[in-house]
Amino acid sequence: MPLSYFGRLSLAFFSMLVFGIASPGLADDWPQWMGPQRDDVLREDGIIESIPDEGLKVKWRVPVAGGYAGPAVAGGRVFLTDYVADSNEIANDPGARQKRTGQERIQAFDVKTGKRLWEYAYERTYEISYAVGPRCTPTVDGSMVYMLGAEGDLICLDVETGGLIWRQSLKEDFGAEIPTWGCASHPLVFDDLLITMVGGEGQGVVAFNKKSGEVEWKSLDCKMGYAPPSVIEVGQTKQLIVYHPEGVVSLKPEDGTVYWEIPLTPSYEMSIARPMVDGNKMYASGIRTESVMMELDENKPAAKELWRGKAKNAVYSGTSTPLFVDGVIYGSDCNDGCLVAADAKNGDRLWTTFDATVPGVTRYIGHGTCFLTRIGDSHRYLIFSEVGDLLVAELTAEGFKSLGRFHVLEPTSEAFGRGVVWTHPAFADKTGYFRNDKELVAVDLEAK
């Protein structure tokens, strides 16, 4: 059934949020990775200030299959991608690809009940490392939802029915080289464009017509990497920020013209975390000791390097993106496995803790991970740990203060010999949505 006029108006409003046109208390949806503005800020009133000893209310749980992709929430629906393998056997070797057969799919669920509304599935053979499932959170824009599968299937569907609108294959249609750990560049909507990393000569990043799937422009000679694009407005100009395996680049989002580039080469081509902005400073993080702090020109699209990371300072992100707030960088460090607060002036570490990543651990644990979401403009954060715990905590330059913890679900994936859940949650309408490789869970976050 076609959308009603008022339904279209409502979904159009939600699509506005994708471009960052939002104010506190209005952003009740989470239509893409890291929220409406891709900055991991929950701009909604009435969220819990702490977690009581008795825990939180679980609204519903529904079964799903494997995947690292987080959910997206828009227009009364929760969208989630997963992989239904022909065999449950999985062999996670960081340095080797594994071949698995099965179906990759996207499902839509009712936000109130968890009832499945539709699914779109297709046969897809995986030949990637950590072949559990898709990596990319769906991107919702008005009446359309976009997904990017682990092997490069770029698909646009109708949000109401799950009907196919258009489809491209980055591998088959563009000859893209699928990275070792699969496609992870969450697609970005900007105006009438859908932008994602593709990789290759002259097509490092590609902008598609979001309605038809036709190519509007291509730019850069670079590999795909794993980092998602984002749009910022600094220097009196909207800039498309792309972090590929050899540098951070600013482009004109309308046509892909290059404004500036600063080299950055993380190990194993692991450009993953979105470069984050605080005022006119931008921090880009890689693994090992690769990171760079940049100063953005406030009058024109230009940037200069301020400092680079070195051993035992700064934050080196793996599977999650750090947040950059009031001159402090907060993020889980893939070398030490703990949550780190670093001074943006020089990268000096202000404090570290394992409580937010792997509680009870007091020494190195590889790629210890947590996902941070700031609650409005406060010092309070929602933290989802790799052991499946949701925390409320206060983060400042002075330290980390836990305000309660609730175990949401079990870590069902494996990394470095331990169970992990490496999926970014979604937060919408005073509810948190979390997934592992077996279930999708909705948790009540309304302050009582």
C-alpha positions in Angstrom: 0.0 0.0 0.0 1.4 3.4 -0.9 2.4 5.8 1.9 -0.2 8.3 2.9 0.5 12.0 2.4 1.0 12.5 6.1 3.2 9.4 6.3 5.4 10.9 3.6 5.6 14.2 5.5 6.6 12.3 8.6 9.3 10.3 6.8 10.5 13.4 5.0 11.1 15.0 8.5 13.1 12.0 9.5 15.2 12.3 6.4 16.0 15.9 7.4 17.6 14.5 10.5 20.1 12.6 8.4 21.6 15.9 7.3 21.9 17.1 10.9 18.9 19.5 11.0 17.9 18.6 14.5 17.4 20.2 17.9 17.4 18.8 21.4 14.3 16.8 22.2 13.3 16.3 18.5 15.6 13.6 17.3 13.4 10.6 18.3 14.8 8.4 15.5 18.3 6.9 14.9 18.2 6.6 11.1 21.8 5.6 10.5 25.1 4.7 12.0 26.0 6.9 15.1 22.6 8.7 14.9 21.0 11.5 13.0 24.2 13.6 12.7 26.8 10.7 12.7 28.2 12.1 16.0 26.9 9.7 18.6 24.9 12.3 20.5 21.5 11.3 21.8 19.4 14.5 21.5 16.4 13.4 23.4 14.9 14.5 26.7 13.8 12.1 29.5 16.7 9.6 29.3 17.7 7.7 32.5 20.4 9.4 34.5 21.6 6.2 36.1 20.9 2.4 36.0 19.2 1.1 39.2 20.4 -2.0 41.0 17.4 -3.9 39.8 18.4 -3.2 36.2 16.3 -2.0 33.2 13.1 -3.3 31.6 13.5 -5.3 28.4 10.6 -4.5 26.1 11.1 -7.3 23.7 13.7 -9.8 22.2 13.5 -11.3 18.8 15.8 -13.9 17.1 18.3 -12.7 14.4 21.3 -14.2 12.7 25.0 -13.2 12.6 26.4 -9.7 12.0 28.4 -6.8 13.2 26.0 -4.2 11.8 24.1 -2.1 14.3 20.3 -1.4 14.0 18.8 1.8 12.5 15.4 3.1 13.8 13.1 5.3 11.8 9.4 5.8 11.1 8.2 3.1 13.6 10.6 0.5 12.3 13.9 -1.1 13.3 16.1 -2.1 10.4 18.8 -4.7 10.8 21.1 -6.7 8.5 22.4 -10.2 9.2 23.7 -13.4 7.6 22.0 -16.7 7.7 24.9 -19.2 7.0 24.4 -22.6 5.6 26.7 -23.8 8.4 27.3 -22.4 11.8 30.9 -23.2 11.7 33.0 -20.0 11.9 36.8 -19.7 12.1 38.0 -16.2 12.9 41.5 -15.7 11.8 42.5 -12.1 11.6 45.0 -12.8 8.8 43.0 -15.2 6.6 39.7 -15.0 4.7 37.1 -17.7 5.2 34.6 -18.9 2.7 31.1 -19.3 3.9 27.8 -19.7 2.0 24.4 -18.5 3.0 21.9 -15.6 2.7 22.6 -12.0 3.5 19.5 -10.1 4.4 17.8 -7.0 5.9 14.8 -7.2 8.1 12.3 -4.6 9.4 10.7 -4.9 12.8 8.0 -3.0 14.6 9.5 -0.7 17.2 6.7 -1.4 19.7 6.5 -5.2 19.6 9.5 -6.5 17.7 7.2 -8.2 15.2 8.9 -8.8 11.9 7.3 -6.7 9.1 9.3 -7.8 6.1 12.7 -9.2 5.0 14.8 -8.9 1.8 17.3 -11.8 1.4 19.7 -13.0 -1.3 22.3 -15.7 -1.7 25.8 -14.4 -1.0 29.1 -16.3 -0.6 31.5 -14.7 1.9 35.3 -14.8 1.4 36.4 -12.4 4.1 38.0 -12.6 7.5 35.6 -12.7 10.4 32.8 -13.9 8.1 30.1 -13.6 10.7 27.8 -11.2 8.8 27.3 -7.6 7.5 29.2 -4.7 9.0 27.2 -1.6 7.9 24.2 -0.1 9.7 21.3 0.5 7.3 20.8 4.2 6.3 17.2 5.4 6.3 16.2 8.4 4.2 12.4 9.1 3.9 10.7 6.3 2.1 14.0 4.5 1.3 16.4 2.4 3.3 19.9 1.6 2.0 22.2 -1.4 3.0 25.7 -2.3 2.1 26.6 -5.9 2.5 29.9 -7.4 3.5 30.8 -8.4 -0.1 29.7 -5.1 -1.6 26.0 -5.4 -2.4 24.6 -1.9 -2.3 20.8 -2.1 -2.1 18.0 0.4 -1.9 14.6 -0.8 -0.6 11.2 0.7 0.1 10.9 1.1 3.9 7.3 0.1 4.1 7.3 -3.1 1.9 11.0 -4.1 1.6 10.5 -3.9 -2.2 13.6 -3.5 -4.3 14.1 0.0 -5.8 17.7 -0.4 -7.1 20.8 -2.4 -6.6 24.5 -2.2 -7.4 27.4 -4.5 -6.8 30.7 -2.8 -5.9 32.5 -6.0 -6.8 30.8 -6.9 -10.0 29.8 -3.5 -11.4 32.9 -1.5 -10.3 35.5 -4.2 -10.0 36.1 -3.2 -6.4 38.6 -5.1 -4.2 36.7 -6.2 -1.1 38.9 -5.6 1.9 40.1 -8.4 4.1 37.5 -7.7 6.8 34.6 -6.9 4.4 32.8 -3.7 3.4 32.3 -1.5 6.4 31.7 2.1 5.0 28.2 2.9 6.2 26.5 4.7 3.3 25.8 8.4 3.7 22.9 10.4 2.3 23.7 14.0 1.3 21.0 15.9 -0.5 20.1 13.7 -3.5 23.2 11.6 -3.3 24.1 8.3 -1.6 27.9 8.3 -0.9 30.1 5.4 0.0 33.6 4.1 -0.4 34.3 1.8 -3.4 38.0 1.8 -3.9 40.1 1.8 -7.1 41.6 4.2 -9.6 39.4 7.3 -9.8 36.7 5.7 -7.7 37.9 5.6 -4.2 34.6 7.2 -3.2 31.5 7.2 -5.3 28.3 9.2 -5.2 25.1 7.6 -6.5 21.8 9.2 -7.3 19.9 8.1 -4.2 16.6 7.5 -6.1 17.9 5.6 -9.2 21.4 4.3 -8.2 23.0 5.9 -11.2 26.6 7.2 -10.6 26.7 11.0 -10.2 30.4 11.4 -9.6 33.6 9.5 -8.7 36.7 10.7 -6.9 40.1 9.7 -5.5 42.7 7.0 -6.4 42.6 5.0 -3.2 41.6 1.7 -1.6 38.2 1.2 0.0 39.3 1.0 3.6 36.7 0.7 6.3 35.8 4.2 7.4 32.4 5.8 6.6 32.2 9.2 5.0 30.7 12.2 6.9 29.8 15.8 6.1 30.9 18.6 8.3 30.5 22.4 8.0 33.7 24.2 8.8 35.5 27.0 7.0 32.1 28.4 5.9 31.8 25.3 3.6 30.2 21.9 3.7 33.0 19.3 3.4 32.8 15.6 2.8 35.4 13.9 5.0 36.8 10.7 3.7 39.4 8.6 5.6 41.0 6.1 3.3 44.0 3.8 4.0 46.5 6.5 3.1 45.0 9.7 4.4 42.2 12.0 5.4 40.6 14.0 2.6 38.1 16.8 2.3 35.9 16.9 -0.8 33.2 19.1 -2.2 30.2 16.8 -1.6 28.3 18.0 -4.6 30.9 16.8 -7.1 33.9 15.2 -5.4 36.4 18.0 -6.0 39.3 17.7 -3.5 39.8 20.6 -1.0 42.7 19.2 1.1 44.4 16.0 2.2 46.6 15.0 5.1 48.5 11.7 5.0 47.7 9.0 7.6 48.5 5.3 7.1 47.2 3.0 9.7 48.5 -0.6 9.8 46.9 -3.2 7.7 44.9 -0.5 5.8 42.6 -0.3 8.9 41.2 3.2 8.4 38.0 2.5 10.4 36.9 5.3 12.8 35.2 8.4 11.5 37.5 11.5 12.0 35.8 13.5 14.8 35.4 17.3 15.1 35.5 19.5 18.2 35.2 23.2 17.2 37.9 23.7 14.5 39.9 20.7 15.5 39.6 17.2 13.9 41.1 14.0 15.2 41.6 10.9 13.0 42.5 7.7 14.7 44.1 4.5 13.4 45.5 1.4 15.0 49.0 0.9 16.4 50.4 4.4 16.9 48.8 6.1 13.8 46.7 9.2 14.5 46.7 12.9 13.7 45.2 16.0 15.1 44.3 18.6 12.6 43.3 22.3 12.7 40.6 23.3 10.3 40.7 26.7 8.8 37.6 28.7 9.9 37.5 30.9 6.8 38.0 28.4 3.9 38.2 24.6 3.4 41.8 23.9 4.4 43.6 22.1 7.2 47.0 21.7 8.8 48.6 19.0 11.0 49.0 19.9 14.7 50.5 16.7 16.2 50.7 12.9 15.6 50.2 10.1 18.0 53.1 8.2 19.6 53.4 5.2 21.9 51.4 5.4 25.1 49.5 8.5 24.3 46.4 9.5 22.2 43.7 7.0 21.4 44.1 4.3 18.7 40.7 3.0 17.7 39.8 -0.3 16.2 36.2 -1.3 15.9 34.6 1.8 17.5 34.9 5.6 16.9 36.1 7.9 19.6 34.2 11.0 20.7 35.9 14.4 20.8 34.3 16.7 23.4 35.4 19.9 25.0 39.1 19.3 24.2 39.1 15.7 25.4 39.2 12.5 23.2 37.4 9.6 24.7 37.7 6.2 23.0 38.5 2.5 23.4 42.1 1.8 22.5 42.8 -1.2 20.3 46.4 -1.6 21.7 45.6 -1.6 25.4 42.0 -2.6 25.3 40.8 0.1 27.7 38.7 3.3 27.6 41.1 6.2 27.3 40.7 10.0 27.8 43.4 12.0 26.0 44.1 15.7 26.0 43.5 17.1 22.5 46.3 19.7 22.9 49.0 17.1 22.7 47.6 13.6 23.1 48.7 13.1 26.7 46.5 10.5 28.4 44.4 11.8 31.3 43.1 8.5 32.5 42.3 4.9 31.5 39.9 2.3 32.7 38.8 -1.3 31.8 35.4 -0.9 33.5 33.9 0.3 30.2 35.3 -2.3 27.9 36.2 -5.5 29.8 35.3 -5.2 33.5 37.6 -7.0 35.9 40.6 -6.8 33.6 43.6 -4.8 34.8 46.1 -5.4 32.0 46.4 -5.5 28.2 43.5 -7.2 26.3 43.7 -6.8 22.5 41.0 -4.7 20.9 39.0 -4.2 24.1 35.9 -2.3 22.7 33.1 -0.1 23.9 30.7 2.2 22.0 30.1 5.7 23.4 27.0 7.8 23.0 26.8 11.2 24.7 23.5 12.2 26.2 22.8 15.7 24.9 25.4 18.3 26.0 25.9 16.7 29.4 28.9 14.8 30.7 26.8 11.6 30.9 27.3 8.8 28.3 25.6 5.6 27.4 28.3 3.0 27.0 27.8 -0.4 25.4 30.7 -2.8 26.2 32.0 -5.8 24.3 30.7 -8.1 27.1 27.1 -7.0 26.4 26.7 -4.5 29.2 25.0 -1.2 29.0 26.5 1.5 31.3 25.6 5.0 32.2 28.7 6.9 33.1 30.1 10.4 33.7 33.1 11.2 31.6 35.2 14.3 32.2 38.9 15.2 31.9 39.1 14.4 35.6 37.9 10.8 35.4 35.4 8.0 34.8 32.4 7.6 37.1 30.1 4.7 36.7 26.4 5.4 37.2 25.2 1.8 36.9 25.4 -1.2 34.6 22.9 -3.6 33.0 23.7 -6.8 31.2 21.7 -6.7 27.9 22.8 -9.7 26.0 25.6 -12.3 25.7 28.8 -11.8 23.6 28.3 -14.4 20.8 31.2 -13.5 18.5 34.8 -14.5 19.1 38.0 -12.4 18.9 41.4 -13.2 20.3 40.0 -16.2 22.1 37.2 -14.4 24.0 33.5 -13.8 23.4 32.7 -10.3 22.2 29.7 -8.3 20.9 31.1 -5.6 18.5 27.9 -3.9 17.3 26.9 -0.3 17.7 23.5 0.1 19.4 20.7 2.5 18.3 18.8 4.9 20.6 15.3 6.2 19.7 12.2 7.2 21.5 13.7 6.5 25.0 14.7 3.0 24.0 18.0 1.3 23.3 18.3 -1.3 20.6 21.1 -3.9 20.8 22.0 -7.0 18.8 24.4 -9.9 18.9 24.5 -12.9 16.5 21.3 -14.4 18.0 18.9 -11.7 19.1 17.8 -8.1 18.8 16.8 -6.6 22.1 14.8 -3.4 23.0 15.5 -1.9 26.4 13.5 0.9 28.1 15.7 4.0 28.8 12.9 6.3 29.9 13.6 8.2 33.1 10.8 7.3 35.6 
